[in-house]
Amino acid sequence: MAKERPEKAEETEQMIEKEGGKEAAEVPGGAADGRDMRAVLLSAFGGLNKLRVARKVMPEPQDGEVKIRVKACGLNFIDLMVRQGNIDNPPKTPLVPGFELSGIVEALGGNVTGFEIGDRVMAFVNYNAWAEVACTPAEFVYKIPEDMSFSEAAAFPVNFVTAYMMLFEVANLREGMSVLVHSAGGGVGQAVAQLCSTVPNVTVFGTASAFKHEAIKTSLNHLFDRNSDYVQEVKKISPEGVDIVLDCLCGENTGKGIGLLKPLGTYILYGSSNMVTGETKSFFSFAKSWWQVEKVNPIKLYEENKVMSGFSLLNLLFKQGRAGVIRAAVDKLLALYNQKKIKPLVDSLWALEEVKEAMQRIHDRGNIGKLILDVEKAPTPLVSIILIIYCKSLLSSLWAAPLLISCSAAAPALEMGTVRCIEVGAGTAML
Ligand SMILES: NC(=O)c1ccc[n+]([C@@H]2O[C@H](COP(=O)([O-])OP(=O)(O)OC[C@H]3O[C@@H](n4cnc5c(N)ncnc54)[C@H](OP(=O)(O)O)[C@@H]3O)[C@@H](O)[C@H]2O)c1
């Protein structure tokens, strides 16, 4: 295989130190014995320009670990926040981002049982997922069904386990209850909607950007524009409010969510998307969101019979040692998948080299479902991108349609998702 020659790395990127010191070093020009791999590298916290693909020494499994030849990786909202350094106790950079992947078991470390080389798996990884090869403790690895594609498998763990744990372990969702979920067209939002449909007579209220409504309207009972006064909209339909509020936005939505709870209802804070207001971390957005959070008095909760809780999957897995609880949830979720009751919604596939464009799509709120980094996908040729942007900018002209068709024919390898992203980008550019 021809080796990609990366641009010269900065001094600090030559050796990557991670907690535990297991992180593989970057290899400018590739390792002499060919035991190197492509990986996405975050050189420092900040904007999209801090991301690039580099060659690194391939990791080898330690005791208790599984080495996986990665096929696809999940791109989550938290990855944007990691890139910005917008998380608690961020690790040192440079680092390889990514918390979930799917692929094929390539080797086993000592004392690993239950897996064989060649098994198709999905896994959680505490960083380092966005690479051609990754190692992770066997307790975070799960075999996948034969009919589950690698893209689906990479879209599965974070979204469905988060949705499952919140609905069934924290909020105890039961027949006849009602749920409010924000970002309803996103990865977690769609997993929540699907899991709610597995329980009889559950009413799901959701908020999302208006352009997504047509695509996702059948997955929820009531859908509101994210900019609307959703509290009044919910109360018009259900004056008592709802049983479960899932809040990934934080800030002013915290008080609104708690206010919407019925007696014995549960509010769960599981994200702070409102803090992301641009490409880089904004202290102003952080302070505003923090300031707007309702300071809740437990005595008020007692008087009103309300439950307030929080959920963090990554902390549960990697800091609080609850891999067993998560495996039980994954087993139940895979049973639902096998019964065809749930199915990950994949928005689009991207090459590792297209990670910036993929992240931009989330910043632009363009995704419906999950974005996947497909390790084997070749980047979209630049000439195709230019042609399509050009054609899109001419859409209002009569002669644009035939030109658009010829452009599409000239770029047959383009993935649907990539085209959609370019449309969004072109639309933004035209505005
Ligand atoms: N606690 C946990 O364990 C856990 C696990 C997974 C995810 N999460 C959280 O759950 C939320 C959803 O995560 P996800 O990975 O499924 O992502 P996602 O929903 O696919 O994220 C993209 C969508 O979020 C909405 N959004 C809200 N605020 C935004 C902002 N400031 N910038 C851009 N988009 C914004 C947009 O949809 P609309 O415009 O349609 O609203 C956008 O399309 C995030 O807050 C994430 O941190 C938490």
The ligand as a MOL file (V3000), in Angstrom:
LIG
                    3D

  0  0  0     0  0            999 V3000
M  V30 BEGIN CTAB
M  V30 COUNTS 48 52 0 0 0
M  V30 BEGIN ATOM
M  V30 1 N -25.0220 12.1930 28.2740 0
M  V30 2 C -24.7660 11.2620 27.3840 0
M  V30 3 O -24.3820 10.1560 27.7240 0
M  V30 4 C -24.9380 11.6030 25.9390 0
M  V30 5 C -24.7270 10.6240 24.9550 0
M  V30 6 C -24.9540 10.9700 23.6230 0
M  V30 7 C -25.3420 12.2600 23.3030 0
M  V30 8 N -25.4960 13.1610 24.2940 0 CHG=1
M  V30 9 C -25.9520 14.5350 23.9720 0
M  V30 10 O -27.1380 14.4350 23.2470 0
M  V30 11 C -27.2280 15.4870 22.3080 0
M  V30 12 C -27.4490 14.9070 20.9340 0
M  V30 13 O -26.2790 14.1800 20.5770 0
M  V30 14 P -26.1440 13.4470 19.1760 0
M  V30 15 O -24.7520 12.9330 19.1380 0
M  V30 16 O -27.2930 12.5560 18.9390 0 CHG=-1
M  V30 17 O -26.1930 14.6480 18.1680 0
M  V30 18 P -27.3250 15.1430 17.1860 0
M  V30 19 O -28.6300 15.2780 17.8890 0
M  V30 20 O -27.2960 14.3610 15.9460 0
M  V30 21 O -26.7260 16.5970 17.0020 0
M  V30 22 C -26.9930 17.4060 16.0000 0
M  V30 23 C -28.2930 18.1650 16.1930 0
M  V30 24 O -28.3420 18.8330 17.4490 0
M  V30 25 C -29.1820 19.9690 17.3320 0
M  V30 26 N -28.5020 21.0830 17.9980 0
M  V30 27 C -28.8580 21.6300 19.1790 0
M  V30 28 N -28.0260 22.5800 19.5370 0
M  V30 29 C -27.0970 22.6800 18.5720 0
M  V30 30 C -25.9630 23.5070 18.3870 0
M  V30 31 N -25.6220 24.4110 19.3050 0
M  V30 32 N -25.2170 23.3380 17.2820 0
M  V30 33 C -25.5610 22.4090 16.3690 0
M  V30 34 N -26.6220 21.5880 16.5010 0
M  V30 35 C -27.3920 21.7260 17.5840 0
M  V30 36 C -29.4010 20.1770 15.8510 0
M  V30 37 O -30.6980 19.7060 15.5520 0
M  V30 38 P -31.9730 20.6990 15.5200 0
M  V30 39 O -31.5030 21.9650 14.8760 0
M  V30 40 O -32.9510 19.9370 14.7160 0
M  V30 41 O -32.3730 20.8740 16.9530 0
M  V30 42 C -28.3930 19.2600 15.1970 0
M  V30 43 O -28.8060 18.7890 13.9380 0
M  V30 44 C -25.9430 16.3010 22.4830 0
M  V30 45 O -26.1760 17.3340 23.3930 0
M  V30 46 C -24.9980 15.3000 23.0920 0
M  V30 47 O -23.9590 15.8900 23.8100 0
M  V30 48 C -25.3050 12.8700 25.5880 0
M  V30 END ATOM
M  V30 BEGIN BOND
M  V30 1 1 1 2
M  V30 2 2 2 3
M  V30 3 1 2 4
M  V30 4 1 4 5
M  V30 5 2 4 48
M  V30 6 2 5 6
M  V30 7 1 6 7
M  V30 8 2 7 8
M  V30 9 1 8 9
M  V30 10 1 8 48
M  V30 11 1 9 10
M  V30 12 1 9 46
M  V30 13 1 10 11
M  V30 14 1 11 12
M  V30 15 1 11 44
M  V30 16 1 12 13
M  V30 17 1 13 14
M  V30 18 2 14 15
M  V30 19 1 14 16
M  V30 20 1 14 17
M  V30 21 1 17 18
M  V30 22 2 18 19
M  V30 23 1 18 20
M  V30 24 1 18 21
M  V30 25 1 21 22
M  V30 26 1 22 23
M  V30 27 1 23 24
M  V30 28 1 23 42
M  V30 29 1 24 25
M  V30 30 1 25 26
M  V30 31 1 25 36
M  V30 32 1 26 27
M  V30 33 1 26 35
M  V30 34 2 27 28
M  V30 35 1 28 29
M  V30 36 1 29 30
M  V30 37 2 29 35
M  V30 38 1 30 31
M  V30 39 2 30 32
M  V30 40 1 32 33
M  V30 41 2 33 34
M  V30 42 1 34 35
M  V30 43 1 36 37
M  V30 44 1 36 42
M  V30 45 1 37 38
M  V30 46 2 38 39
M  V30 47 1 38 40
M  V30 48 1 38 41
M  V30 49 1 42 43
M  V30 50 1 44 45
M  V30 51 1 44 46
M  V30 52 1 46 47
M  V30 END BOND
M  V30 END CTAB
M  END
